[in-house]
Amino acid sequence: MTEVKGAQITPELYAYVLAHNPPLDPAQRALVELTHRLLPDVAVKQIAEEQGPLLAFLVRLTGARHIVEVGTFTGLSALSMAQALPEGGRLITLDISEEWTAHAREGWAAAGVADRIELRIAPALDSLRAMPAEPHIDLAFIDADKDGYIAYWEELVPRLRPGGLIVADNTLFSGDVVDPAPGSLAAAVKVFNTHVAADKRMESVLLTVADGLTLARRR
């Protein structure tokens, strides 16, 4: 049996991790607090606090100028990535909720990055299929309905430039991917993980960051 290596994430250790990451700026912090105050029942949909700096880091690391996000919610992930874009960079984010994304728009405006972000309200597959078919995307972030992940992946991969990156969230699904209930969202995520690992167009790693984070690079 493979030895499990790594620290157990206690509240104290998690606080230590956050203390040694770049802190959220006032606009990011305001979005976190607003989401938990106004949408407590679904606030779990927001990315974990440590993921904002990580997404920004990946934007800078890849030199991404054209980002596509599937799943906006209240806009923290889009905000984090947009702030890291170089001059002239653009982020297109896809969602179906006018209610949740209204908070996102306010947060982006407060942070001064609204001009870098284009929000498209429509089924994400429709929006993806309307995009140019040739490789042009530098970085994509998938954090939406889990049973749609494979379809989003298949639309994004051909549009990803060589060396471009796809980041997929919640790929451990609270650990339920190990033995998911048939027909559950965890089962859909497990099928997605198998699909990604078998895709020869990409090289991928599955990481135990937050609720599981997959990074995949276009060959």
Secondary structure, DSSP 8 states (H G I E B T S, - for coil): -----S----HHHHHHHHHTS----HHHHHHHHHHHHH-TTTGGGS--TTHHHHHHHHHHHHT-SEEEEE--TTSHHHHHHHHH--TT-EEEEEES-HHHHHHHHHHHHHHT-GGGEEEEES-HHHHHHTS-SSS-EEEEEE-S-GGGHHHHHHHHGGGEEEEEEEEEE-SSGGGTTSS--TTSHHHHHHHHHHHHHH-TTEEEEEE-STT-EEEEEE-
